[in-house]
Amino acid sequence: MTRIRIKICGLTRPQDVACACRLGVDAVGFVCYERSPRFVPAQRLASLAGELGPFVTPVLLFVDAPPAQIEGALQAVPHALLQFHGTESHHDCAAFGRAYLRAVAMGEGVDLLDWEKRYPTAAALLADAPSVAFGGSGRTFEWSRLPVAEQRSRPLILAGGLDASNVAAAIDAARPYGVDVSSGVETERGIKSESLMREFVAAVRAAEESITDETLRPA
């Protein structure tokens, strides 16, 4: 059985970070975009990251941020993975010498394979529903528009309106390397629910039973 990685994004409270780690997630995301209701100021990043388990990856999310802001966040969370949602080029994303995720808003006519070519050094592409808030909208997109696993050359992280009720269907349709949830485990924006997080993790683990290694492995 292949293990699908789980990322919970948009955490703003230490207790939610600690809970996510207890539930066995692989990564937690902190939004460093000032216009987001889930925004975490730089001075709070270190305290949130202090709740991380030893094998849980912190992810810092940016939208066209100045390099100085990104460097400052990396000083607070030195081992973080970066995630870019704006108009950043391949060179912008790679400039910090860190592994990064490149978000792709799956609007009409968007070709994920084209984005793979444009961002050849991305650790993974994160397919999300288009949103003016750059994630956390609670909206899904048509998973059938994603290329099949055998065509993809980069790992795929699936986001966009996922929750415990639909993540199994999403996994079956998209065969992602990992899934990313934010609003689907919240009671309000930025406030995560322990019960909803537990239900989401359980739903992903149950869905893994029908997935084989071959369907998830990048070409």
For each residue, the residues with C-beta under 8 A, 3 or more apart:
1: 208 209 211
2: 208 211 212 213 215 216
3: 208
4: 171 176 177 178 179 204 207 208 211 216
5: 26 27 157 177 178 179
6: 24 25 26 27 178 179 181 200 201 204
7: 25 26 27 28 29 59 157 178 179 180 181
8: 11 20 25 27 28 29 180 181 182 185 192 197 200
9: 28 29 31 38 59 61 135 136 159 180 181 182
10: 29 31 36 38 135 136 182 183 186 189 190 192
11: 8 16 17 20 28 29 30 38 40 48 190 192
12: 16 38 40 48 190 191
13: 16 17 48 190 191 192
14: 17 18 47 48 50 51
15: 18 19 51
16: 11 12 13 19 20 191 192 197
17: 11 13 14 20 21 28 48 49 51 52
18: 14 15 21 22 51
19: 15 16 22 23 192 194 197
20: 8 11 16 17 23 25 28 56 192 197
21: 17 18 24 25 28 51 52 53 56
22: 18 19 53
23: 19 20 197 198 201
24: 6 21 201
25: 6 7 8 20 21 28 56 197 201
26: 5 6 7 56 57 178
27: 5 6 7 8 56 57 58 59 81 178
28: 7 8 9 11 17 20 21 25 52 56 57 58 59
29: 7 8 9 10 11 58 59 60 61 83 180 182
30: 11 40 45 48 49 58 59 60 61 77
31: 9 10 36 38 39 40 61 135 136
32: 39 40 42 45 60 61 62 65 69 70 73
33: 36 39 61 62 63 65 85 134
34: 39
35: 39 63 133
36: 10 31 33 39 133 134 135 136
37: 133 136 189 190
38: 9 10 11 12 31 136 182 189 190
39: 31 32 33 34 35 36
40: 11 12 30 31 32 44 45 48
41: 44 45
42: 32 45 69 72 73 76
43: 46 76
44: 40 41 47 48
45: 30 32 40 41 42 48 49 60 73 76 77
46: 43 49 50 76 77
47: 14 44 50 51
48: 11 12 13 14 17 30 40 44 45 51
49: 17 30 45 46 52 58 76 77 80
50: 14 46 47
51: 14 15 17 18 21 47 48
52: 17 21 28 49 56 58
53: 21 22 56
54:
55:
56: 20 21 25 26 27 28 52 53
57: 26 27 28 79 80 81
58: 27 28 29 30 49 52 77 79 80 81
59: 7 9 27 28 29 30 80 81 82 83 101
60: 29 30 32 45 70 73 74 77 80 81 82 83
61: 9 29 30 31 32 33 83 85 134 135
62: 32 33 65 69 70 73 82 83 84 85 86 88
63: 33 35 84 85 86 134
64: 86 87 88
65: 32 33 62 69 70 86
66: 69 70
67: 70 71 95 96
68: 71 72
69: 32 42 62 65 66 72 73
70: 32 60 62 65 66 67 73 74 82 96
71: 67 68 74 75 96
72: 42 68 69 75 76
73: 32 42 45 60 62 69 70 76 77 80
74: 60 70 71 77 78 80 96 98
75: 71 72 78
76: 42 43 45 46 49 72 73
77: 30 45 46 49 58 60 73 74 80
78: 74 75
79: 57 58
80: 49 57 58 59 60 73 74 77 98
81: 27 57 58 59 60 98 99 100 101 123
82: 59 60 62 70 93 96 98 99 100 101
83: 29 59 60 61 62 100 101 102 103 126
84: 62 63 88 92 93 100 101 102 103
85: 33 61 62 63 103 105 128 134 135
86: 62 63 64 65 134
87: 64
88: 62 64 84 92 93
89: 92 93
90: 93 94 118 119 120 121
91: 94 95
92: 84 88 89 95
93: 82 84 88 89 90 100 102 119 121 122
94: 90 91 97 100 121
95: 67 91 92
96: 67 70 71 74 82 100
97: 94
98: 74 80 81 82
99: 81 82 123
100: 81 82 83 84 93 94 96 121 122 123
101: 59 81 82 83 84 122 123 124 125 126 157
102: 83 84 93 115 119 122 124 125 126
103: 83 84 85 125 126 128 134 135 159
104: 110 112 115 125 126 127 128
105: 85 110 128 129 130 131
106: 110 112 127 128 129 130 141 142 145 146 160
107: 110 130
108:
109:
110: 104 105 106 107 114 115 145
111: 114 115
112: 104 106 115 116 125 127 146 147 152 156
113: 116 117 147 151 152 153
114: 110 111 117 118
115: 102 104 110 111 112 118 119 125
116: 112 113 119 120 122 125 152 153 154
117: 113 114 120
118: 90 114 115
119: 90 93 102 115 116 122 125 154
120: 90 116 117
121: 90 93 94 100
122: 93 100 101 102 116 119 125 154
123: 81 99 100 101 154 155
124: 101 102 154 155 156 157 177 178
125: 101 102 103 104 112 115 116 119 122 154 155 156 157
126: 83 101 102 103 104 156 157 158 159 180
127: 104 106 112 141 146 156 157 158 159 160 174
128: 85 103 104 105 106 131 135 141 159 160 180
129: 105 106 137 139 140 141 159 160 161
130: 105 106 107 141
131: 105 128 134 135 136 137 139
132:
133: 35 36 37 136 137
134: 33 36 61 63 85 86 103 131
135: 9 10 31 36 61 85 103 128 131 159 182
136: 9 10 31 36 37 38 131 133 182 183 189
137: 129 131 133 160 161 183
138: 161 183 184
139: 129 131 160 161
140: 129 143 160 161 162 166 170
141: 106 127 128 129 130 145 160 161
142: 106 145
143: 140 146 158 170 173 174
144: 173
145: 106 110 141 142
146: 106 112 127 143 156 158 173 174
147: 112 113 151 152
148: 151 152 175
149: 152 156 175 215 216 217 218 219
150: 219
151: 113 147 148 219
152: 112 113 116 147 148 149 155 156 218 219
153: 113 116 218 219
154: 116 119 122 123 124 125 218
155: 123 124 125 152 176 177 178 218
156: 112 124 125 126 127 146 149 152 174 175 176 177 178
157: 5 7 101 124 125 126 127 176 177 178 179 180
158: 126 127 143 146 162 170 171 174 176 178 179 180
159: 9 103 126 127 128 129 135 162 179 180 181 182
160: 106 127 128 129 137 139 140 141
161: 129 137 138 139 140 141 166 183 184
162: 140 158 159 166 167 170 179 180 181 184 200
163: 166 167 181 184 185 196 200
164: 167 184 196 199 200 202 203
165: 203
166: 140 161 162 163 169 170
167: 162 163 164 170 171 179 181 184 200 203 204 207
168: 171 172 203 204 206 207
169: 166 172 173
170: 140 143 158 162 166 167 173 174 176 179
171: 4 158 167 168 174 175 176 179 204 207 208 211
172: 168 169 175 207 210 211
173: 143 144 146 169 170
174: 127 143 146 156 158 170 171
175: 148 149 156 171 172 211 215 216
176: 4 155 156 157 158 170 171 179 216
177: 4 5 124 155 156 157 216 218
178: 4 5 6 7 26 27 124 155 156 157 158
179: 4 5 6 7 157 158 159 162 167 170 171 176 204
180: 7 8 9 29 126 128 157 158 159 162
181: 6 7 8 9 159 162 163 167 184 185 200
182: 8 9 10 29 38 135 136 159 185 186
183: 10 136 137 138 161 186 189
184: 138 161 162 163 164 167 181 196 200
185: 8 163 181 182 192 193 196 197 200
186: 10 182 183 189 190 191 192 193 196
187: 191 192 193 196
188: 191
189: 10 37 38 136 183 186
190: 10 11 12 13 37 38 186
191: 12 13 16 186 187 188
192: 8 10 11 13 16 19 20 185 186 187 196 197
193: 185 186 187 196 197
194: 19 197 198
195: 198 199
196: 163 164 184 185 186 187 192 193 199 200
197: 8 16 19 20 23 25 185 192 193 194 200 201
198: 23 194 195 201 202
199: 164 195 196 202 203
200: 6 8 162 163 164 167 181 184 185 196 197 203 204
201: 6 23 24 25 197 198 204 205
202: 164 198 199 205 206
203: 164 165 167 168 199 200 206 207
204: 4 6 167 168 171 179 200 201 207 208
205: 201 202 208
206: 168 202 203 209
207: 4 167 168 171 172 203 204 210 211
208: 1 2 3 4 171 204 205 211
209: 1 206
210: 172 207
211: 1 2 4 171 172 175 207 208 215 216
212: 2 215 216
213: 2 216 217
214: 217
215: 2 149 175 211 212
216: 2 4 149 175 176 177 211 212 213
217: 149 213 214
218: 149 152 153 154 155 177
219: 149 150 151 152 153
